[in-house]
Structures are given as structure tokens and as C-alpha cells.
Amino acid sequence: MVSAQPSRAAIVATAQESIARGSKSFAAASRLFDRATRERAWLLYAWCRRCDDLADGQEHGHGAVPVRNPQERLALIREATATALAGEQVGDPAFDALRIVASETRLPHGFANDLVEGFALDADDWRPRSEADLMRYCYHVAGAVGCMMAVIMGIDPADDETLDRACDLGLAFQLANIARDIEADDRIGRCYLPMEWLAEMDIPPGQHMKPPFRSRLTVLARRLAERAQAYEASARPGTPALPLRSAWAVLAAAGIYGDIAREVAARGEHAWDHRVHTGRLAKLGWIAKACWQAATRTRRYPPAPRDRELWTRPRHAR
């Protein structure tokens, strides 16, 4: 007897639970979308969250531990993702979420595969040597997600200018994550600070969390935060291309998550005493502010070329 497959509604409900448990910031911003976009955002998030949890040995983004079989986990991610993109039932709600959202949109498979390659870098215990290496990593694990979200919001996959801005927001989020999680990453043997940056500050490899180097580490954390703010600012002019409610959600997320980078910079040497997050009142404040920004976005963000000094995503993903 063949068991009944979960309905779309059931998979959406599971995806909603995933984002509620995994990211209160993204969950709050996602509620500003229209229903169809909101559900697809939840579906995409559920797949991203599941892949990340598998790669990092964690549960809904919490409690990461070193994994003993990273290549086996990567192989599982690759296989299930390929099955979902082929339109076939996977049997895992998160991967079936990707199947649904890919079938309902013009989601380029290249972006999804680029995200998987980010998990491959972690499975190989990869470390960035230069800032360019760091930005490539940020693209794979977050910038590509920004591009997928833009497509879900109705952007043409051939609209490189708008996708660049969407990628910028993903890069901003990931740079904020890295700044916030320097201590947490160190606990599981990871470091995303470029080796060239550590050498510049005369911090020996693997010693950046030691007390003697804390003041130097704050310089690098502030640098990450400044980079995050630059990409956040670059992302905002992409919002006139979006429907009103999508622009509202994006601008709210930019402000809510941008506060993480700003708070890391403000805390200095105490940035890692307690995990930085954006409080409920601050979230509500950004939601209100973003509503006005979205309503006036065409005037607020007139057409302008993207800053050439910023790192630019690869063009191969379609």
C-alpha cells in the first residue's frame, strides 16, 4: 500500500514552523509579503535551513557541533537537492519544499546549486585567504539565496541589475552573521576571518578568540560590520523593482538584520559575551519605518549605478 504524500499545505505549515524556530527576524519580515510570496519564502527558507542544519550538526540553526561525516552529509544534500530540482518527490518536507517552490517559479537551478557549493566549502574545512575569498563564500551561502528570493518575488532571472542588489542584501546578512558568530564558529573549529586580515593584525592562526587578541579582533569585527552596512545600503536601491509588499518586507529585513552588524560594532570587546539579536520593539520599529520607505522607495532610491568597489557575484548561475 502506497502511503499518501504530504499536501502542499502540510509542507507549507512545516516550513512556517521552521522559519519561526530558526529566525525570528526573517519570520517577522516574511509576514509582510502577500500570501503567495510569503509561503514561497517559507518554503525556500525551510530548504536552506535543513541544508544548513545537516551541514553544521545543529537544530534550526542552534547548537552547532563538529560533524564526523561532513562529506556524507554533503552527498545527502546534493542528492536530495537534485531530486527536488528534477521535480521528484524526496520524502523530506524541507527538500520537497524546494521542489514546490522551484515548480511554481522560474527559479534558476544554478542558484540552488551555488548554495550547495557553499556547504561543500565548509565540508572541506575551507578557510578564506583574502577578502575576495570571503565574499565568494558569502555569495555561495547567502548571496545566492538573495537572488532566489528576488525570483520568488517576481524578478526576471535575466534582470542582472536587480539580482545584483538582491545578492548584496544576502552578502550583508552573511557578513553580519560572521561578525556576530566569531566566537560560536571558533567553538566548532571554524574561522571566516581572512588569513590576510589576521596576519595584518598579527593574530596567530586559531588564536583570535584568546584574551590578548580581543582588542585587535574588534577591529576586524568592525570591518565586517562596515562591509555589511555597505552592502545593505547597496541593496536598498533594488527595491523599486519590487511590488510594494515585497519591498516592505525586504526593507524591514534589511533594517532588522542590519542592526545585528551595527550592534556588534557598538559592543566592541563585549560583542561575543552574549549573542547579538534584534529585540521585539526594534523589529516593530523597523517594520513601521520600512512601510514608509517602501511607499516612497522610487523617490528615495532613484536609479543609480552600483558601486564598482563592491564585490560582484558570478554571472554563471541561471
Secondary structure, DSSP 8 states (H G I E B T S, - for coil): -------HHHHHHHHHHHHHHH-HHHHHHHTTS-HHHHHHHHHHHHHHHHHHHHHHT-BTTBS----S-HHHHHHHHHHHHHHHHTT---SSHHHHHHHHHHHHS---HHHHHHHHHHHHHHHTT---SSHHHHHHHHIIIIIHHHHHHHHHTT--TT-HHHHHHHHHHHHHHHHHHHHHTHHHHHHTT---S-HHHHHHTT--TT-TTSGGGHHHHHHHHHHHHHHHHHHHHHHGGGGGGS-HHHHHHHHHHHHHHHHHHHHHHHHGGGTTTS-----HHHHHHHHHHHHHHHHTHHHHS------TTS----S---
